[in-house]
């Protein structure tokens, strides 16, 4: 379910002649993010303090006692 603001954005995009181009770019971006996320989960182990946020790998420093 979309928010009202998202519905307005979608309606605006659908009215645009460049809607198919925008859709293709969105799909490509989502596929790229999915690939990066899969690589991230493949390459990390439980000892690593890392997160995958918005396509970026965030590395946290270890706490020293």
Chimera marker file (.cmm) of the C-alpha trace (Angstrom):
<marker_set name="trace">
<marker id="1" x="0.000" y="0.000" z="0.000" r="1" g="1" b="0" radius="0.5"/>
<marker id="2" x="1.372" y="3.385" z="-0.974" r="1" g="1" b="0" radius="0.5"/>
<marker id="3" x="1.228" y="6.574" z="1.048" r="1" g="1" b="0" radius="0.5"/>
<marker id="4" x="-0.747" y="9.461" z="-0.421" r="1" g="1" b="0" radius="0.5"/>
<marker id="5" x="2.473" y="11.315" z="-1.272" r="1" g="1" b="0" radius="0.5"/>
<marker id="6" x="3.802" y="8.209" z="-3.039" r="1" g="1" b="0" radius="0.5"/>
<marker id="7" x="0.543" y="7.884" z="-4.991" r="1" g="1" b="0" radius="0.5"/>
<marker id="8" x="0.959" y="11.493" z="-6.161" r="1" g="1" b="0" radius="0.5"/>
<marker id="9" x="4.563" y="10.851" z="-7.190" r="1" g="1" b="0" radius="0.5"/>
<marker id="10" x="3.534" y="7.728" z="-9.084" r="1" g="1" b="0" radius="0.5"/>
<marker id="11" x="0.709" y="9.563" z="-10.862" r="1" g="1" b="0" radius="0.5"/>
<marker id="12" x="3.137" y="12.301" z="-11.881" r="1" g="1" b="0" radius="0.5"/>
<marker id="13" x="5.607" y="9.758" z="-13.253" r="1" g="1" b="0" radius="0.5"/>
<marker id="14" x="2.907" y="7.876" z="-15.156" r="1" g="1" b="0" radius="0.5"/>
<marker id="15" x="1.858" y="11.123" z="-16.857" r="1" g="1" b="0" radius="0.5"/>
<marker id="16" x="5.410" y="11.702" z="-18.061" r="1" g="1" b="0" radius="0.5"/>
<marker id="17" x="6.534" y="10.623" z="-21.542" r="1" g="1" b="0" radius="0.5"/>
<marker id="18" x="9.743" y="9.385" z="-19.937" r="1" g="1" b="0" radius="0.5"/>
<marker id="19" x="7.886" y="6.937" z="-17.643" r="1" g="1" b="0" radius="0.5"/>
<marker id="20" x="9.258" y="3.825" z="-19.431" r="1" g="1" b="0" radius="0.5"/>
<marker id="21" x="12.827" y="5.144" z="-19.129" r="1" g="1" b="0" radius="0.5"/>
<marker id="22" x="12.313" y="5.912" z="-15.443" r="1" g="1" b="0" radius="0.5"/>
<marker id="23" x="10.876" y="2.423" z="-14.894" r="1" g="1" b="0" radius="0.5"/>
<marker id="24" x="13.888" y="0.830" z="-16.590" r="1" g="1" b="0" radius="0.5"/>
<marker id="25" x="16.310" y="2.871" z="-14.477" r="1" g="1" b="0" radius="0.5"/>
<marker id="26" x="14.425" y="1.970" z="-11.307" r="1" g="1" b="0" radius="0.5"/>
<marker id="27" x="14.499" y="-1.740" z="-12.149" r="1" g="1" b="0" radius="0.5"/>
<marker id="28" x="18.226" y="-1.566" z="-12.937" r="1" g="1" b="0" radius="0.5"/>
<marker id="29" x="18.937" y="0.232" z="-9.648" r="1" g="1" b="0" radius="0.5"/>
<marker id="30" x="16.929" y="-2.324" z="-7.663" r="1" g="1" b="0" radius="0.5"/>
<marker id="31" x="18.691" y="-5.220" z="-9.385" r="1" g="1" b="0" radius="0.5"/>
<marker id="32" x="22.088" y="-3.633" z="-8.641" r="1" g="1" b="0" radius="0.5"/>
<marker id="33" x="21.158" y="-3.149" z="-4.978" r="1" g="1" b="0" radius="0.5"/>
<marker id="34" x="19.987" y="-6.777" z="-4.785" r="1" g="1" b="0" radius="0.5"/>
<marker id="35" x="23.277" y="-8.000" z="-6.270" r="1" g="1" b="0" radius="0.5"/>
<marker id="36" x="25.315" y="-5.898" z="-3.822" r="1" g="1" b="0" radius="0.5"/>
<marker id="37" x="23.233" y="-7.145" z="-0.882" r="1" g="1" b="0" radius="0.5"/>
<marker id="38" x="23.717" y="-10.783" z="-1.933" r="1" g="1" b="0" radius="0.5"/>
<marker id="39" x="27.485" y="-10.225" z="-2.254" r="1" g="1" b="0" radius="0.5"/>
<marker id="40" x="27.523" y="-8.545" z="1.153" r="1" g="1" b="0" radius="0.5"/>
<marker id="41" x="25.816" y="-11.483" z="2.875" r="1" g="1" b="0" radius="0.5"/>
<marker id="42" x="28.033" y="-13.942" z="1.029" r="1" g="1" b="0" radius="0.5"/>
<marker id="43" x="31.239" y="-12.170" z="2.098" r="1" g="1" b="0" radius="0.5"/>
<marker id="44" x="30.584" y="-11.408" z="5.774" r="1" g="1" b="0" radius="0.5"/>
<marker id="45" x="30.891" y="-13.627" z="8.808" r="1" g="1" b="0" radius="0.5"/>
<marker id="46" x="29.359" y="-13.444" z="12.280" r="1" g="1" b="0" radius="0.5"/>
<marker id="47" x="32.447" y="-11.788" z="13.788" r="1" g="1" b="0" radius="0.5"/>
<marker id="48" x="32.217" y="-8.734" z="11.547" r="1" g="1" b="0" radius="0.5"/>
<marker id="49" x="30.476" y="-5.577" z="12.754" r="1" g="1" b="0" radius="0.5"/>
<marker id="50" x="28.990" y="-4.442" z="9.448" r="1" g="1" b="0" radius="0.5"/>
<marker id="51" x="25.639" y="-3.341" z="8.081" r="1" g="1" b="0" radius="0.5"/>
<marker id="52" x="24.224" y="-2.943" z="4.592" r="1" g="1" b="0" radius="0.5"/>
<marker id="53" x="22.245" y="0.306" z="4.467" r="1" g="1" b="0" radius="0.5"/>
<marker id="54" x="20.861" y="1.827" z="1.264" r="1" g="1" b="0" radius="0.5"/>
<marker id="55" x="23.398" y="0.022" z="-0.893" r="1" g="1" b="0" radius="0.5"/>
<marker id="56" x="26.348" y="1.013" z="1.276" r="1" g="1" b="0" radius="0.5"/>
<marker id="57" x="28.451" y="-1.210" z="3.518" r="1" g="1" b="0" radius="0.5"/>
<marker id="58" x="28.883" y="0.392" z="6.937" r="1" g="1" b="0" radius="0.5"/>
<marker id="59" x="31.788" y="-0.990" z="8.993" r="1" g="1" b="0" radius="0.5"/>
<marker id="60" x="31.674" y="-0.454" z="12.753" r="1" g="1" b="0" radius="0.5"/>
<marker id="61" x="34.835" y="-0.349" z="14.814" r="1" g="1" b="0" radius="0.5"/>
<marker id="62" x="35.229" y="-2.921" z="17.538" r="1" g="1" b="0" radius="0.5"/>
<marker id="63" x="34.782" y="-1.851" z="21.146" r="1" g="1" b="0" radius="0.5"/>
<marker id="64" x="38.017" y="-2.028" z="23.147" r="1" g="1" b="0" radius="0.5"/>
<marker id="65" x="37.918" y="-2.902" z="26.840" r="1" g="1" b="0" radius="0.5"/>
<link id1="1" id2="2" r="1" g="1" b="0" radius="0.2"/>
<link id1="2" id2="3" r="1" g="1" b="0" radius="0.2"/>
<link id1="3" id2="4" r="1" g="1" b="0" radius="0.2"/>
<link id1="4" id2="5" r="1" g="1" b="0" radius="0.2"/>
<link id1="5" id2="6" r="1" g="1" b="0" radius="0.2"/>
<link id1="6" id2="7" r="1" g="1" b="0" radius="0.2"/>
<link id1="7" id2="8" r="1" g="1" b="0" radius="0.2"/>
<link id1="8" id2="9" r="1" g="1" b="0" radius="0.2"/>
<link id1="9" id2="10" r="1" g="1" b="0" radius="0.2"/>
<link id1="10" id2="11" r="1" g="1" b="0" radius="0.2"/>
<link id1="11" id2="12" r="1" g="1" b="0" radius="0.2"/>
<link id1="12" id2="13" r="1" g="1" b="0" radius="0.2"/>
<link id1="13" id2="14" r="1" g="1" b="0" radius="0.2"/>
<link id1="14" id2="15" r="1" g="1" b="0" radius="0.2"/>
<link id1="15" id2="16" r="1" g="1" b="0" radius="0.2"/>
<link id1="16" id2="17" r="1" g="1" b="0" radius="0.2"/>
<link id1="17" id2="18" r="1" g="1" b="0" radius="0.2"/>
<link id1="18" id2="19" r="1" g="1" b="0" radius="0.2"/>
<link id1="19" id2="20" r="1" g="1" b="0" radius="0.2"/>
<link id1="20" id2="21" r="1" g="1" b="0" radius="0.2"/>
<link id1="21" id2="22" r="1" g="1" b="0" radius="0.2"/>
<link id1="22" id2="23" r="1" g="1" b="0" radius="0.2"/>
<link id1="23" id2="24" r="1" g="1" b="0" radius="0.2"/>
<link id1="24" id2="25" r="1" g="1" b="0" radius="0.2"/>
<link id1="25" id2="26" r="1" g="1" b="0" radius="0.2"/>
<link id1="26" id2="27" r="1" g="1" b="0" radius="0.2"/>
<link id1="27" id2="28" r="1" g="1" b="0" radius="0.2"/>
<link id1="28" id2="29" r="1" g="1" b="0" radius="0.2"/>
<link id1="29" id2="30" r="1" g="1" b="0" radius="0.2"/>
<link id1="30" id2="31" r="1" g="1" b="0" radius="0.2"/>
<link id1="31" id2="32" r="1" g="1" b="0" radius="0.2"/>
<link id1="32" id2="33" r="1" g="1" b="0" radius="0.2"/>
<link id1="33" id2="34" r="1" g="1" b="0" radius="0.2"/>
<link id1="34" id2="35" r="1" g="1" b="0" radius="0.2"/>
<link id1="35" id2="36" r="1" g="1" b="0" radius="0.2"/>
<link id1="36" id2="37" r="1" g="1" b="0" radius="0.2"/>
<link id1="37" id2="38" r="1" g="1" b="0" radius="0.2"/>
<link id1="38" id2="39" r="1" g="1" b="0" radius="0.2"/>
<link id1="39" id2="40" r="1" g="1" b="0" radius="0.2"/>
<link id1="40" id2="41" r="1" g="1" b="0" radius="0.2"/>
<link id1="41" id2="42" r="1" g="1" b="0" radius="0.2"/>
<link id1="42" id2="43" r="1" g="1" b="0" radius="0.2"/>
<link id1="43" id2="44" r="1" g="1" b="0" radius="0.2"/>
<link id1="44" id2="45" r="1" g="1" b="0" radius="0.2"/>
<link id1="45" id2="46" r="1" g="1" b="0" radius="0.2"/>
<link id1="46" id2="47" r="1" g="1" b="0" radius="0.2"/>
<link id1="47" id2="48" r="1" g="1" b="0" radius="0.2"/>
<link id1="48" id2="49" r="1" g="1" b="0" radius="0.2"/>
<link id1="49" id2="50" r="1" g="1" b="0" radius="0.2"/>
<link id1="50" id2="51" r="1" g="1" b="0" radius="0.2"/>
<link id1="51" id2="52" r="1" g="1" b="0" radius="0.2"/>
<link id1="52" id2="53" r="1" g="1" b="0" radius="0.2"/>
<link id1="53" id2="54" r="1" g="1" b="0" radius="0.2"/>
<link id1="54" id2="55" r="1" g="1" b="0" radius="0.2"/>
<link id1="55" id2="56" r="1" g="1" b="0" radius="0.2"/>
<link id1="56" id2="57" r="1" g="1" b="0" radius="0.2"/>
<link id1="57" id2="58" r="1" g="1" b="0" radius="0.2"/>
<link id1="58" id2="59" r="1" g="1" b="0" radius="0.2"/>
<link id1="59" id2="60" r="1" g="1" b="0" radius="0.2"/>
<link id1="60" id2="61" r="1" g="1" b="0" radius="0.2"/>
<link id1="61" id2="62" r="1" g="1" b="0" radius="0.2"/>
<link id1="62" id2="63" r="1" g="1" b="0" radius="0.2"/>
<link id1="63" id2="64" r="1" g="1" b="0" radius="0.2"/>
<link id1="64" id2="65" r="1" g="1" b="0" radius="0.2"/>
</marker_set>
